[in-house]
C-alpha cells in the first residue's frame, strides 16, 4: 500500500514539475452568415464583425505538444436579412453581441524547443446573447435565446519571440448547434482570422 501511495505521489510530482502554463490574448475579424428559416425574411451574404479572446492554457503532453485552453470570448456577429414580404430589395443589418467560454484541446506540431510551431485546436463554445439587433431595432429578451452552444475549430502557428512570448496567428470556423432566435431555425456559421500574443510561465524554455 505504501508503495502505491509513493508511486502516485511521485507521478503527481513529476507531472506538476513538467507542467507549463500559458496566458494568451488574440483578436481579429469574424465573417458571419445566418441560416434562417422564416416565411418573412431570408439571410443572405456575410457580414464582418470582431472576435476578442483571452485564454489560459495548461500544457500536459510530452514535448509540450498537447494543452487544454480555457478562453473567455467577446464576439460580434454581423449579417444581413432581406424581407420577402415588404420589399425583396431592402436589407437590414443583423448585429449580435455575445460573451462566452470556449474550452478547447490544442495539439502542437514540432518539438518543444522549436521557435516556430503549427497547431490545431477544437472545442465547444458556450455563449450568452447579450444584445440582438435587426436593423435599428433591439429585440426584447423574449425574442432571442440567451444561451447558444456551438463549436470552434481552428489551425494556426506560433512564433517564439525571446524566452517568454509567442506571436500567434489562427484561422478557423465556428458553428452554432442551437438557434439564436426563439421558435426560428437561426444558426450562425462563421469564418474567423485573428492574431495574438501568448505569455509563457514555468519551464518556458521547452
N, C-alpha and C positions, 0 to 999 in steps of 0.2 A: 504493500500500500504506500509506504514511504517513497519507494522508487517511482511509483506512478505520479505521486504528488510532485516530486522533484522534477520529473520529466515534463509535466505540464507547466510548472513554474519556469523551467529553462526554456521551453518553447515560447512561452509568452514573453520572456525577457529578450530572446533573440528577435522575435517579431517586432517588439517595441523599438529595439535599438536599430533595426533595419528600416523602420518606417520613415516616411518623409511627408511633410505637409506643404501644401501649396495654396496660395491665395491668388485669385485671378479676377481681372476686370476686363470686359470686352464690350464693344458696341458696334453697330452698323445698320445698314438699311435692311428692311424686310419688304418683300414683294408679295402681296396677299391677294387671293381671289376667294370668293364666297360661293359655295354651292347652295343655291336657294331654290326650293320647290314651293312656289307661291303662284296663285292664279292671277295676281295683280301686278307682279313685278318679277324681273329676271336679273340676275347678276351677270355682268359681262366686264371683260377687261381685268386688269391687275393694277392695284394701287400701291403706292410706296409709303411705308411707314418707317418706324425705327425700332431697334431692339437694344436694350441695355442689360447686361448680365454681370452679376458679382457672385463669385463662387469660392468654395473651399474644397480642396481635393486631398484625399488620403491615399497615398501610394501603398500598394500591397504586393505587387508582383516582383519576380526576380528581375534584376537589372532595371527596375522602375518601369516595367512595361505596362502594368495594369494599375488602374486607380479608380476610386469612386469619388465623383464630384457632386457636390450639393450646391445648387445655384439659385439665387433669387433673381427674378426676371421682371423687367418693366418693358411692356410690349405695346406698340400702337399698330393696329392693323387697319389699312385703308383699302377700299374697293369702291365700285360704282354699281348703282341699281338703275335699271330702265323700267319705267312704268308701261305696262301692257294696256292699260285702260285709258289713262288721261292723255298721254302723248308718247308714242313709241320713240320719239326723237329726244325726249327730255330725260336726262340722267341726274341722279342725286348721289352725292358722296356719302359713303358709309365710313364712320370712324369709330373704332372700338379701342378703348384703353384697358389693358389687362395687367394684373400683378399676380405673380405666381412663383411656384417652386418647381425646379427641374433637376431631380436626381438622375445621374447618368453614369454608365460604365464606360471608361475610356481605355483604349488599347494603343500603346505607342510602339512604333517600329524602330528598329535600330538598337544600339547599345546604350546603356545608361550614361556613359560619358560622352556620347556623340553630341555635338553642339547643334546639329540640325536633325530634327526628328519629325516624321509624319505621324498622324494619329487618326483614329476613328472613334466616335462615341455615339451611344444610343441610350435613350431612356424615356420615361414617361414625363408628362408635364401636368401640373395641377394649377389652374389659374382661376382668378376671380375677375369677372367682368365689372370693372369699376365705373365705366362710362360707355354708353352706347348712343351714337347719334346717327340719324338718317337725314341727310340734307342739313338744315339748320335746326332740326327738332331733336331734342334729347329725350330718349324713351324713358318711360316710367320703369321702376324696378320690376313691376309685374310682367313687363313685356319681353324681358330677356332673361336668360338663365344666369344664375350667379356663379356657379362652378362649371368650368369647362375642362374636360380631361382630354389630353392628346398625346402625341409622340413627337420626339425630336431626334433627328438622325443627321449627323454631321461628320465632316472629314476636313483635315487641315494639316498645318505644320507649326512647329515652334522652333525658333532660332535662339540659342543661348547667347546672352549678352552679359559679359562679366561672369561672376560666380553665383549670383543670386537672382538674376532676372532672365526671363524669356520674352521674346516678342512672338505673339500668336496671330495666325490668320486661319479663318474657318469658313466653309460654305456648307449649306445643308438644306434640309426641308423640314417643315413642321406640318402636322395634320391634326385635326380635331376628331375625336371619336364620338363626341356628343354634340347636340345642337347648341347654337348660341341664342336663337330666338325661341320663345315659348310656342309650342304647338306648330312649329315650322321646321322643315328639314333645312338646316342652315349651318353647314360645316365649313370652316376655313381650311385652306391649303396654302402654304407659304414657302417661298424660297428666301433664304437669307444669306448675307455675307457680312462678316464682321472681323475686326482686328482688335487686339488687346494686349495686355501685359500680364505676366504671371510672375509672382514673387515666391521664391522657394526658401524654406527654412528647414533646418535639421539635415545634416548629411547632404548639403547642397552640391557636393562635388560629383554625386552619382548621376 
